[in-house]
Amino acid sequence: MSNHKSIDELIESLQMIQLTLCDTAEPSVRHELDEVIKQLQKLKSSNQDSSEKYTISLMLADRFLRSLPSIAKLIEILMR
């Protein structure tokens, strides 16, 4: 699978999460998700190397996941 397609799928997944969380998530979580989606969309059309795009997209996904308290706690537990 190409990195470009992976970024597209990540954006689509985050947009689905965005729809799910629109009424239940804290404003800070919704804002973080909006920002990550915007940055991924910019990244998709940038001239950066494909492997760099892939790495940055994973970092952006991680940034959002850490904004969710239960996911952040799970990551913390797994990192021990």
Buried (B, 14 or more C-beta within 10 A) or exposed (E): EEBEEBBBEBBEEBEEBBEEBEEEBEEEBBEBBEBBBEBBEEBBEEEEEEEEBBEBBEEBBEBBBEBBEEEEEEEEEEEE
